[in-house]
Amino acid sequence: MLRHYRARHDNEVPDTPRIDSASRKQMLDEALLSFIVKDCQPLSTVEREGFRELVQALEPSYVLPTRKTIKQMVAKKYEEERERVKKEVQQAVAITFGNLLT
């Protein structure tokens, strides 16, 4: 259906922003990483048949990263977030931990 739309109707909407395939892959990889981290999904999710079929139906051209690649992405994201929080704490004027005397 998407092929039909692009072939027959793509020229009807000239101002539609285009996303190149590398940017699209990166966006989908980040969405997948977010799904796995926020929903506490196992890294093996990317190897499950039903999940692979769902992704294929939603975005046929998308190639899922392997479990090993997801593991590396999680580690990289962790380090990025760790550094971001570390900088925020260093720049903080005061840090409170609530009412610890109750």
N, C-alpha and C positions, 0 to 999 in steps of 0.2 A: 504494500500500500504506500509506504514511504517512497519507494522507487517511482511509483506511478505519479505521486504528487510532485516529486522533484522534476520528473520528465515532462509532465503535462502542464503543471500549474506554477512552477517555481518562478517563472518570469512575471507573474501577476503581482508579486509582493517584492518589489525591488529594494525596499529599505529594511528588509528582515536581516538582522545581524547574522553573520556566518561564524560558526565556530569550527576551526580546523580540527582535524582528527586527533592531533596530539593534545590539543587543549581539551577536547571532549574526553579523551582517555584519562587525562589527569583529573578532570572534574569527576568522572565516574569512579576512579580509584579513590579519591578523597571521600566521596559519598559512601562508598563501600567501607572504607576505614572507619568513618564516623558511625555507620550502622553497627559494625563489629564491636567497637569500643563502647559506645553509648548503651547498647543493648546487651552487653556482656555475652556476645556470641562467641563460640569457639572458632579458632582460626580454620578449623576443618570445614566450616560452613561453605567455603568456596569449592570444596570437593564433593559436596552433596548433590546428588542427581536432581532432586526437586528444585534446589536453589539455582543450579546451572540452567535448568529448563526455563525457570522464571526469567532469569537474566537474558537468556537467548530470545525469549518471546518479547521482552521489553526493548532490547537493543541488540539485534542480531550481529552487528559488526563488532561489538565489545568482546574483547578477550579477557576473561577473568585472570587476575594475578594468582600465582600459586600460593600455597600456604606459607612457604618459605619467604616469598616476597612480602606477603601480608605481615609476617613476623618482623621483617626488616622495617616495614613502614610504621608499625606500631612502636618499635624501638626508637625510630627517628622522631616520630611525633612526641613521644614521651620526653626525649631530650630537649626538643624545642619548647615544650610546655614547661619543663623544669627550669630552663634558663629564663623564660619569660616571667615565671613566678618569682624566681630568685631576684631578678632585677626589680620587680615591683616591691618586694620586701625590703630591698636595700634602699629604695627611694621613699619608703613609707616614713612618715613623721612619727607615727605611733602605731603600735600593734596591741590590740586587746584580745583577750581570750574569754570574754564574758565574765560573769560573776563567779569566780572560783571559790569564794568564801561561803557559799550557801550550803 
